[in-house]
Amino acid sequence: EVADLSTGLPEGAINGVVLQQPGVSGRVWDQSDVIAAAKDRSALVTVAADLLA
């Protein structure tokens, strides 16, 4: 499921979260709150980085 995480994680069970850096606008977002919330729920977190974006 693809979700907008700007307002937090969706309800229900979460196995993992994949985050993209930078975003589609080229901006690098501080995603530490989303990462911490996912880890609090025992989810795995991956950050995909496109350094040429």
N, C-alpha and C positions, 0 to 999 in steps of 0.2 A: 504494500500500500504506500502510495506517495502522499505525504502530508506536509502542510505548511507548519513548521515548528516555531514560527516567530511568536506564537502565543502559548507555547509549551507543548508537551507531549500529549498525544491522544490518550483517551481512557482505554483501559483494558490491558491485556498482556502484551509485553514488548520483548522480543528476543534480541533485537539489535537495531541499531540506527546507523545509517550511512549519510555522512554530511559532505558537502562539496565546498571546496575553497579554491579560488575565489568564487563568488556567486556569479550569476549571469551578467550582472552589471560590471563585473571586475572588482567589486568591493570585497575586501576581506572582513568578515564578520567575527565578532567575539562570540563564540559558541560555547563558552565554558559553562554557562547555566544549563544549556540543553545537555551537555555531556555529563554534568554532575547529576542532573535529574534522571538521566538514563542509567547511570551507574548505581544510583540509589535504588533503582528498580531491577537491578541485576542484569541489565541489558549490555551487550557488547556494543562498542562504538568504533566506527571506522571513519577517518577523514580522508577523502580523496582530494588530492591537490594537483591542479594543473598549473605548473609554474610558468608556462608560456602564455597563459590567458591574460 
